[in-house]
Amino acid sequence: MGIGKNKAGGRSLRLTACAASALLGWSALALPMPVFAQSLDGSQTATSTATDTDSLDLPGADTTTSSGKTKTAKAGTQTATDADAASGSSLRLGIDPTTTGSILDDDLRRVNLREGSVDDLKAQQHLDREDAQGIPIGTFTLRPSINQSFNAERNRTGSTNDDRSYLQTDLRSTLTSDWDRHALTITGEGVWQKNLSGTGEEQPNVNINADLRLDLPTNTTAHITAGYQFFREDTDDPNAISGASKQSAVNEFNAGASLERDFGILRGTTAVALTRTVYSDAVLSDGTQVTLSDRDQTAGTWRGRIGYELSPALIPFIEADLGHTFYDQSRDTEGYARSNQSYGGKAGVELDLGEKMKGELGFGYQHTEFDDSRLASIDSPTIDGNLAWSPQRGTDVNIGLSTTVQPSTTAGESGYTAYQLTGTLSQEVRDNLTAKVTGGTIWRVYPTGSTFADETEYDAALGLTWGINRYLDLTSNVGYELTSRRTGDDTRQLQAGVGLTVKR
């Protein structure tokens, strides 16, 4: 397919493959180190014990004891892939629909990110203050950056404190095409942490995504996407094993395709997405490995939307979605059939006021039903949306809303509904100094009759980024998070850090 700007089709595709391979290899530098977290609270059981190998858990790898037997245990609840993960608009504003644990780590990672403004204009324009222009690679431009920071963290649950200081390395890169038609964008992010003191849990993360946009005839646009994410479940996650020294490593692979067409005053969108999620063993404080293979799953979703253009700035729409999640094991270790199907719909409006404000808001309903008749269905009102607003040059406000359903693997429990709100205020104080405030909340609502109580999580973070020159930034941030529970002790977390970013 001859999509290169000034190259023949074969050479363009070879360059695409080489550039993508280079980015994947670079991102591999961020593969996580072993995690050592808090000790077990004694509530979990296992059939055998072994020594933690401290090796990276790979998808589908079996973990065995010295006798060659796979260790099995049951604890915690299930975090399922969000059936609505592929249903949003292009403005997601940093919301991860699968987020169920600590949200402070995500906010601190993006509080120092330099992001494009809504109007794509700077508060001041000076030639010597322009950002780094990137590295040309054929018909692509690579923009890498690396941030090295020193951080301190304090966690308090009830009367128990868990403090640590640690180094964190953030690797980020964007590879974008420069073609007359079509576009390919590949983004990569890796986070590596190393404790210097204390025993708090390390939180490694790898996230790689690719989006190929195809500009087709008759006002039609197609997107083909693929991605991979690695992370460890957070100890504060309701579905994590309480007190494990090493939580499960989650490997998530996704692929999708969408088609958008403008029919004049009507706009139609259809999309499909496929997500494969693999959970590694968790490790208890005594070395016992907890096999979580009954959580491995594959989820597929379909989404369709029709919008009516009242004006270029206002487009009401209706949307429907269908989803099905297949677990590798027809029944989990408690004997429940956890595979499920979901359907939902919503109605809302898209808003586009040009360079100053754009976004959408939708209200709907989601129904999730399980193969096991002993598990009650989950029915949830939903609210989803996003807003990007620039009241003046140099000032940007972003607000996001999302609703997700998270099934469980606890015997007799269906799961819960998570309502998430995030907000970001970015201000260019000077042409070389940017201040950003982020905050959010997650409200986890369990159905009537559940043995679990609702809980709410709040967080706020402040970051300053000083551009020393076009290749070097000095960063600093501080953040606070509170998890409030109706039953049990509340959890408070305070983090602060300072770092240096090198970019090209």
C-alpha positions, 0 to 999 in steps of 0.5 A, a space after each residue: 500500500 503506497 502510503 509513504 509521503 515520498 517513498 515507494 510502498 515497499 520501502 515505506 512499509 519496511 521503514 514502518 516495521 523497523 521503526 515499530 521494532 525499534 520502539 518496542 525494543 526501547 520500551 523493553 528497557 522498562 521491563 519491571 524489576 521484582 516487587 516486594 510488598 507487605 506481608 500477608 495478613 493470614 487470611 489466605 490459604 494454599 496447598 504448598 510453598 516455594 521460594 520466590 524466584 524474583 523473575 519476570 512473570 510471562 504470559 501463560 508461564 506455569 509456576 511449579 514447586 521444587 517437586 514439579 507440582 503447580 501450587 494453587 490457592 484461592 483469594 481475592 476477587 476478579 478484575 474483568 476487562 471493561 466491556 466499554 473500553 473501546 466505546 469512548 470518543 477520541 478524548 479520553 483524558 487519561 482515564 483508564 477504564 480498567 483502573 480499580 486500585 490506586 489512582 494516585 500513581 497514574 495522576 503523578 505520572 501525568 502531572 508533569 507530562 507536557 500535553 498539547 493544549 486544546 487550542 494548540 497554542 502557547 501562551 508565549 512564542 519564543 524561538 529559543 523556547 521551542 520544544 525538541 523537534 524529534 528524530 526523523 526516521 524516514 517518513 516518521 518522527 520519533 520523540 523520546 524522553 526519559 525522566 529520572 526522579 527521586 520519590 518518597 511515599 508514606 502509606 497509613 492504614 489504621 495505625 499501621 504505617 508503611 513508608 519508603 523512598 525509591 527511584 523511578 525511571 519513566 521512559 516515554 516515546 511517540 512515533 508519528 508518520 508524515 504521510 499525505 494520506 493515512 497516519 500511523 501513531 505508536 506510543 510507548 511508556 515504561 515505568 520502573 521503580 527501585 526501593 531505596 528504603 522501606 517496604 512499600 510495593 513497587 509499581 512497574 508498568 509498560 504500555 505500548 499502543 499503535 493506531 493506524 488511521 486510514 482515510 477512505 473515500 466517501 467521507 469514511 475513516 477507519 482505525 486499526 489499533 493494537 496494544 500491550 500493557 503490563 502492570 501489577 495489581 495494586 495492594 489497595 485494589 479490592 480484587 488483590 490478594 490482601 497482604 501478598 508480598 508480590 501481587 499478580 502481574 497482569 499482561 493485557 493484549 488488545 486489538 480493535 478496528 473501527 469505521 466512521 462515516 459522515 452521511 451528511 447530517 448523520 454520522 455513523 460509527 461501528 467498532 469491535 475490540 478484542 482483549 486478552 488478559 493473563 494473570 501470573 501467580 501472586 506470592 505470599 510472604 512465606 513464599 507460597 505461590 497463589 495460582 490465578 490462572 482461573 482469572 485468565 480471560 478473553 473479552 470481545 465487544 461491539 459498539 455502534 453509534 449514530 449521531 445527528 448534526 443539529 449544527 457543526 457544534 452540536 451533535 446528539 447521538 445514541 449508542 449501543 454496545 454488546 460484549 462477551 467475556 470468555 474465561 479459559 476455565 469454564 469454572 473457577 476454583 470455587 466452582 462458579 461459571 464466571 463467563 458473562 455477557 453484557 449489553 447496554 446503551 446510552 444517549 448523549 451529545 457531542 460538543 465542538 466549539 472549535 479551538 476553545 471547547 470540545 467533548 461529549 456527555 452520555 447517560 445510559 444503562 449497562 446489564 451484565 449477566 453471568 453463565 452461573 445462575 447463582 450469580 446475580 446480574 449487575 445492572 448499573 446506570 452509567 454516565 460517561 463523558 469528557 470535556 476539554 476547555 481552554 478559557 484563555 491561551 495557556 490555560 487548559 481544563 480537562 474533565 472526564 467521567 466513566 462507568 465500568 462494571 467489574 465482575 468478581 471471583 469471590 464465591 457468591 459475589 457478582 462484582 461491583 460498579 465503579 464510577 470514576 471522575 478525573 480532572 486536570 487544570 494546566 496553566 503556563 505560568 511562564 513560557 518555560 514554567 507549567 503548573 498542573 493540578 490533577 484530581 479524581 475520585 472512584 466510587 465503588 458500588 456493590 449490589 444489594 446483598 453483597 458481603 462487601 461495603 461500598 468504598 470511595 477513593 479520592 486523590 489530588 496531585 500538583 506538579 511543576 515543570 520548568 523547561 531549562 532548555 528545549 532538551 531538559 526539564 526539571 520536574 517536581 510533584 506532590 500527591 495525596 490519596 484517601 480510600 474511605 471504607 464503610 467497614 475497615 480502616 481507611 487508607 491514606 497515601 502521600 507521595 512527593 518527588 523531584 526529577 529531571 527529564 531529558 527529551 529529544 
